[in-house]
Every structure is written in C-alpha cells, then in structure tokens.
Amino acid sequence: LEDRVKLKVINLVSKQTRLIMPGDVNYSYADGDQWYQWSPDGKWFLVTYVPSDRMFVDEVGLVSSDGKGKIHNLTLSGYGDFGPKWTKDGKMMIWGSDRLGSRAQGDYSVNWDVYGLFFSQEAFDRFNLTKEEFALLKEQEEEKEKKEKKSKEDEKSGKKGKKDNNGEEKQDEDKVEEIKIGWKNLTERKRKLTIHTSRASDWILSEDGEKLYYLTRFEQKTDIWETNLRTKETKLFAKIGANRAGMELSSDGKFIFLMADGKARKVDIKDGKATPISVNGEMVLKTADERSYIFDHSWRQVREKFYVVDLHGVDWDFYYSAYRKFLPYINNNYDFAEMLSEMLGELNASHTGCRFRASSPNSDQTAALGLFYDYAY
C-alpha cells in the first residue's frame, strides 16, 4: 500500500511497480484499515473499495493484477461489505455483509452475515445440489478418478521414468489452475451462508468447501461456529472465549491456525480440539525511541491526511520543532499523550487528540454498590 490507499505490485527482481487500484476509491481512517487478497493463480485481487457516492460504506471489488483492468463491483448492495476471501481453489469467495443485519439508532450495523459468490456457473450449480445429489456426483467422480489413476499407472509401468539426482522418479509439481471468471450473471451467483445473523469477525471454508467456520459471539466472548453448507446444520465448533481473534486454514486443511487475544492456538478440524502453540521470544523495548517514532508518525499523518491542505493556516513545520523538544524529558505514556494532544490542539479542529489507556492487571477490585427496590412496598 502506497500512501495508505494505493494498491501496488512490486517486481522483487526489477523493483518496478505497477498500480492496481488508485487511491481515490478508498479512504484510510486508521492505520491498517485497508483490505486486499491475491488470488491463488496470481491473476486477480479481491479488494474492498468505496464507490464515490458512499464514503465509509465498502463494496467488494475484483481487479486484475496486471494493473490494466477496472474494478468490478461484485456485491452491488449499497450496504457494508467487507473481508472478502478466496477459497483454496479460487472458484468462490466468501465475505461479510450487513445487508440483512440489525441497525442501531445511528444507522450503523450491529450484526451481519457471511455470504458466498461463485466465479463460475459450474461451481454454483455444484453448490446448489442436494445432499443426495451431491453424494451421487461424488461417487461418479471417485470412480472416474480411480480409472484415470489406473490408466496413468499402466502407462507409467510401460515407460522408463526420468530420474532425479537422487535416483528417484520425478513427480510433476503442483500446478496452480488458472481461475476462469464467468462474467455473465456473475453478481447473481451468490448465497447467504450463515443461518443466523451475528457479530461474526472472521470466516474460512474447509478444504473441500463443504463447511464454513466463522468466529462470532452470541454470549460475552467469541467462539468458532461451524455450518454444513449443504445441510445447513449449524453448531458450536470450538469454545474459545476470546475478545479479539482471527484465523486461517492450514495448507493441508487439517487444522485452523487461530490467533486469539495475542495467543496462538491450533484447532483440529476433526474434533474442534484447541491446542496452544508455545512461542518463546524476547523483545527489548526502548520506550523513548518508540515514543519518538510515534511522534514523527503522528505529525506526518496529520500533514498528509488533514481534510484541508493548508492545515487551517497552521505552520505545522514550526510546531514539529516546538513540541519535539519536550520528548527527552517525557518518561511515561500519560505525559506523552498529553503533549501530543497539545500539539494537535494547535490545529483548532474537532476529533483530534491522543488518549492514554491505563492497564492495571493487579489493581484492587472494589465492589459495585447498588440498590434493589421493593416495588410492592
């Protein structure tokens, strides 16, 4: 990402870059709030972007990775669409949408659903098969696969295989199948995958594409839920109890890699058993250097992102020097936040400031006092 919102590709050998998505179709409100994902064959990007008439209401787009194509709006909903992900074979994408979610008084969404869109009619038709129809198709495919395998083995036994340096026969390397986009009726080949609207935060499909796993909360904290996409059977898959979490499917499809509240876990696809992944490491934190970096970063962000170019006529270069001189004498983040707020206050603009959030895990726990009223009295 260049200038926070321009999506580019760089050739690591030649160092040449090409623009995939321009910066005028997005707005970065906070660091790290942009989303993009490269297709398995490297030919496409799934992105979230903002149509010119709906700022802060993202749509999901598809754009070629050669830098020559336009952004194709895949969702066309006018509601919030976010977090698009490719399936492993690239024949489908899944994403979140608040189209059918509840709205708060201020019109922001409070829950949403996971949807799927199919890039070919063949994949869409396969998804829409009943349980019985799909079982019959699988039986036919397995029989065909057995015949093809036997035919290859017979052919191989009659030929002398090429040897590698270790004297073993070479195996064909896995080739990534090129994704074919069926543009006709593309945006109509979509389905809602979740059976209940909820506060879902991440989603993945199983390797065979038959099950959806998603992080959501129905109680106080987030857990992993599972939906069989063919039968719609939905159940709690793994009790995680996290405040914040994200997940990815392993390359072999046998487990889910889960990062929950800063801790890594391995969740087995067979039974939902979560096993902690131990990590040993050491970090030397130089707090003064960290505050110096954050100061410079904040000053630059204001210069680049403020809503008017002249920054309300403020001499921003002058205030950089005027406030930076206090840094050597600040030894805690409370005072640092106060100093940053003072500098931002020179802009005389709303919604600008710096907050300090104290953390006291071993502090005293005091009672919350209250009254129970006897309404019958």
C-alpha positions in Angstrom: 0.0 0.0 0.0 1.4 3.4 -1.0 0.2 6.5 0.8 -2.1 4.2 2.8 -4.7 3.5 0.0 -3.0 2.9 -3.4 -2.6 -0.8 -4.1 0.5 -1.6 -6.0 2.5 -4.7 -7.1 6.3 -4.6 -7.0 8.5 -6.9 -9.0 11.1 -8.1 -6.5 13.8 -8.6 -9.1 13.5 -5.4 -11.2 11.9 -3.3 -8.4 9.4 -2.0 -11.0 5.9 -1.2 -9.6 2.5 -1.1 -11.2 -0.7 0.5 -9.9 -3.5 -2.0 -9.3 -6.1 0.3 -7.5 -5.9 4.1 -7.3 -6.1 5.9 -4.0 -9.3 7.9 -4.9 -11.5 4.9 -4.4 -10.7 4.5 -0.7 -10.1 6.5 2.4 -7.9 5.4 5.3 -9.4 6.3 8.6 -6.9 4.4 10.7 -3.7 2.5 10.1 -4.3 -1.0 8.7 -7.9 -0.5 7.7 -7.5 -1.4 4.0 -8.1 -4.9 2.7 -6.9 -6.9 -0.3 -6.2 -10.5 -1.1 -4.3 -12.0 -4.1 -6.0 -14.9 -6.0 -4.4 -18.4 -5.8 -3.3 -18.1 -9.5 -1.9 -14.6 -9.0 -4.1 -13.1 -11.7 -6.7 -11.2 -9.6 -7.1 -9.2 -6.4 -10.2 -9.2 -4.2 -10.4 -5.7 -2.6 -12.7 -3.6 -0.6 -13.3 -0.1 -2.0 -15.6 2.9 -1.7 -17.9 4.0 -4.6 -17.8 7.7 -5.0 -21.3 8.3 -3.6 -21.0 6.1 -0.4 -18.0 7.1 1.7 -17.3 4.6 4.6 -19.7 2.0 3.0 -17.4 -0.5 1.3 -18.2 -2.8 -1.6 -16.2 -5.8 -2.6 -14.3 -5.5 -5.9 -12.4 -7.7 -8.3 -9.5 -6.2 -10.2 -6.8 -7.7 -12.5 -3.3 -7.9 -11.1 -1.8 -6.7 -14.3 -2.8 -3.1 -13.5 -4.8 -2.6 -16.7 -8.3 -3.6 -15.6 -11.1 -1.7 -14.0 -12.6 -2.6 -10.6 -15.6 -4.9 -11.0 -18.2 -4.4 -8.2 -19.1 -7.9 -7.0 -21.5 -7.1 -4.2 -23.6 -4.1 -5.5 -25.5 -3.9 -2.2 -25.2 -0.3 -1.0 -24.6 -1.8 2.4 -21.3 -2.6 4.2 -19.4 -5.5 2.5 -16.0 -6.5 4.0 -13.3 -9.1 4.5 -13.5 -11.0 1.1 -11.5 -14.2 0.9 -10.7 -16.6 -1.9 -11.4 -20.3 -1.4 -8.4 -22.6 -1.9 -9.3 -23.5 -5.5 -10.2 -19.8 -6.3 -13.7 -20.8 -7.6 -15.5 -18.9 -4.9 -15.2 -16.0 -2.5 -16.7 -15.5 0.9 -17.2 -12.2 2.7 -19.2 -10.4 5.4 -22.2 -8.1 4.7 -24.6 -6.2 7.0 -27.3 -6.1 4.3 -29.7 -8.1 6.5 -28.2 -7.1 9.8 -29.9 -5.1 12.6 -29.3 -1.4 12.6 -28.7 0.8 15.6 -30.3 4.2 16.1 -27.4 5.9 14.4 -27.8 3.6 11.4 -24.6 1.7 11.9 -24.8 -2.1 11.8 -24.7 -4.2 14.9 -24.6 -7.7 13.3 -24.1 -9.3 9.8 -23.9 -12.5 7.8 -21.3 -14.4 5.7 -22.0 -14.7 2.0 -20.5 -16.7 -0.9 -20.2 -15.7 -4.5 -19.2 -18.3 -7.3 -17.0 -17.3 -10.2 -18.4 -20.0 -12.5 -21.8 -21.4 -13.2 -20.4 -24.9 -12.7 -19.3 -24.1 -9.2 -22.7 -22.5 -8.4 -24.6 -25.5 -9.7 -22.5 -27.9 -7.7 -23.1 -25.8 -4.5 -26.9 -26.0 -5.1 -27.0 -29.8 -5.3 -29.0 -31.5 -2.5 -27.2 -33.9 -0.1 -28.4 -36.9 -2.1 -27.5 -35.4 -5.5 -24.0 -34.4 -4.2 -23.4 -37.9 -2.8 -24.2 -39.4 -6.2 -21.9 -36.9 -8.0 -19.1 -37.7 -5.6 -19.5 -41.4 -6.3 -19.2 -40.8 -10.0 -16.2 -38.5 -9.6 -14.4 -41.1 -7.4 -15.0 -43.8 -9.9 -13.7 -41.6 -12.7 -10.6 -40.7 -10.6 -9.8 -44.4 -10.0 -10.0 -45.2 -13.7 -7.7 -42.2 -14.6 -5.2 -43.2 -11.8 -5.1 -46.8 -13.1 -4.6 -45.6 -16.6 -1.7 -43.4 -15.6 -0.1 -46.3 -13.6 -0.4 -48.6 -16.6 1.1 -46.0 -18.8 3.9 -45.3 -16.3 4.8 -49.0 -15.9 5.3 -49.3 -19.6 7.8 -46.3 -19.7 11.1 -45.7 -18.1 10.6 -42.9 -15.6 13.0 -40.0 -15.5 15.3 -40.0 -12.5 16.3 -37.0 -10.4 19.7 -36.5 -8.8 18.8 -39.0 -6.0 17.9 -41.7 -8.5 14.2 -41.3 -7.7 11.5 -40.8 -10.2 10.5 -37.1 -10.7 7.0 -36.1 -9.7 5.0 -33.4 -11.5 5.0 -30.3 -9.4 1.6 -29.0 -8.3 0.3 -26.6 -10.9 -2.0 -23.8 -9.9 -5.1 -23.9 -12.0 -5.9 -20.6 -13.7 -9.1 -19.1 -12.4 -11.8 -18.6 -15.0 -14.3 -15.8 -14.4 -17.8 -16.4 -15.8 -18.8 -12.8 -16.2 -22.4 -13.5 -17.3 -24.7 -13.2 -14.3 -21.7 -13.2 -12.0 -23.1 -10.9 -9.4 -26.3 -13.1 -9.2 -24.4 -16.3 -8.3 -24.3 -15.6 -4.6 -25.8 -17.2 -1.5 -26.1 -16.3 2.2 -24.1 -19.0 4.0 -24.9 -18.3 7.7 -28.3 -19.2 9.1 -28.2 -16.6 11.8 -27.2 -13.0 11.7 -24.5 -12.3 14.3 -21.3 -10.4 15.2 -19.1 -12.5 13.0 -15.5 -11.3 12.9 -13.7 -13.8 10.6 -14.6 -16.7 8.3 -12.9 -19.6 6.3 -14.1 -22.6 4.3 -12.9 -26.2 4.8 -10.6 -27.6 2.2 -13.4 -29.3 0.3 -15.6 -26.2 0.6 -18.4 -28.1 2.3 -18.2 -26.4 5.7 -18.0 -22.8 6.9 -16.1 -21.9 10.1 -16.6 -18.5 11.5 -15.7 -16.5 14.6 -18.7 -14.9 16.3 -20.2 -14.2 19.6 -23.7 -15.0 21.0 -22.6 -14.6 24.6 -19.9 -12.4 26.0 -16.9 -13.6 24.0 -16.0 -15.0 20.6 -16.1 -18.7 19.7 -15.7 -20.8 16.5 -19.0 -21.9 14.9 -19.5 -24.4 12.1 -22.1 -24.6 9.3 -22.5 -27.5 7.0 -23.3 -25.6 3.7 -25.3 -28.5 2.2 -27.5 -29.5 5.2 -27.4 -26.1 6.9 -26.7 -27.8 10.2 -25.0 -25.3 12.5 -23.3 -25.8 15.8 -20.7 -24.5 18.2 -17.4 -26.0 16.9 -14.8 -24.8 19.4 -15.2 -22.8 22.7 -12.5 -20.1 22.5 -13.8 -17.3 24.8 -11.7 -14.6 23.2 -12.2 -10.8 23.0 -10.4 -10.5 19.6 -9.4 -13.3 17.3 -8.5 -14.2 13.7 -7.9 -17.5 11.9 -6.6 -19.2 8.8 -6.9 -22.7 7.4 -3.6 -24.7 7.3 -2.2 -25.6 3.9 -3.2 -29.2 4.3 -6.7 -28.3 5.5 -6.3 -30.4 8.7 -6.4 -27.6 11.3 -7.3 -24.0 11.9 -4.5 -21.6 12.9 -6.1 -19.3 15.5 -4.7 -16.1 16.9 -6.9 -15.1 19.9 -6.1 -12.3 22.3 -2.4 -12.4 21.2 -2.1 -16.2 21.8 -1.6 -18.8 19.0 -3.6 -22.0 19.0 -4.1 -25.0 16.7 -7.7 -26.2 16.3 -8.2 -29.7 14.9 -10.7 -29.8 12.1 -11.8 -33.3 13.1 -13.0 -32.6 16.7 -12.5 -28.9 17.4 -9.9 -29.5 20.0 -7.7 -26.4 20.6 -4.1 -26.8 21.4 -1.8 -23.9 22.5 1.2 -23.2 20.3 4.1 -22.4 22.5 6.3 -19.5 21.5 9.5 -18.4 23.2 10.9 -15.0 22.4 12.4 -11.8 23.8 11.9 -8.2 23.0 14.0 -5.3 24.2 11.7 -2.3 24.2 13.3 1.1 24.0 10.4 3.3 25.2 12.0 6.6 24.4 12.7 5.5 20.8 9.2 4.2 20.5 7.7 7.5 21.6 10.0 9.4 19.2 8.8 7.2 16.3 5.1 7.6 17.2 5.6 11.4 17.4 7.1 11.6 13.9 4.4 9.2 12.6 1.6 11.3 14.0 3.0 14.5 12.7 3.3 13.1 9.2 -0.1 11.5 9.2 -1.7 14.9 10.1 0.2 16.6 7.3 -0.9 14.0 4.7 -4.4 13.3 5.9 -5.9 16.6 7.3 -9.1 17.4 5.5 -7.8 20.8 4.2 -4.4 21.2 2.6 -3.4 24.4 4.4 -4.0 22.8 7.9 -6.1 25.8 8.9 -3.2 28.0 8.1 -1.1 26.5 10.9 2.7 26.4 10.4 3.0 22.6 11.0 6.8 22.5 10.5 7.2 25.1 13.3 5.1 23.1 15.7 7.1 19.9 14.9 10.2 21.6 16.4 8.3 23.4 19.1 6.9 20.2 20.6 9.6 17.7 19.8 12.0 19.4 22.2 9.9 18.0 25.1 10.5 14.4 24.1 13.8 13.8 26.0 12.1 14.9 29.3 9.0 12.6 29.0 9.3 9.2 30.7 5.7 7.9 30.6 2.9 7.5 28.1 0.4 9.6 30.1 2.5 12.7 29.7 3.3 11.7 26.1 -0.4 11.6 25.2 -0.9 14.9 26.8 1.9 16.5 24.8 0.6 15.0 21.5 -2.9 16.4 22.3 -1.4 19.8 22.9 0.3 19.8 19.5 -2.9 18.6 17.8 -4.8 21.3 19.5 -2.9 23.9 17.6 -4.9 22.9 14.5 -8.1 24.1 16.2 -10.1 21.2 14.7 -12.5 18.7 16.2 -11.9 14.9 16.6 -8.2 15.4 17.1 -6.3 14.3 20.2 -4.3 11.5 21.8 -5.6 9.2 24.6 -3.8 7.2 27.3 -5.3 3.9 28.4 -4.0 2.7 31.7 -3.5 -1.0 32.3 -3.5 -2.3 35.9 -4.0 -6.1 35.9 -3.1 -6.4 39.6 -5.1 -3.4 40.8 -7.6 -3.6 43.7 -11.0 -4.9 42.9 -13.7 -2.8 44.5 -17.4 -3.6 44.9 -20.0 -2.0 42.7 -22.7 -0.9 45.2 -26.4 -0.7 44.3 -30.0 -1.0 45.5 -32.7 -3.5 44.8 -36.1 -1.7 45.1 -39.2 -3.3 46.5 -41.9 -2.1 44.2 -44.6 -3.7 46.2 -43.8 -1.6 49.3 
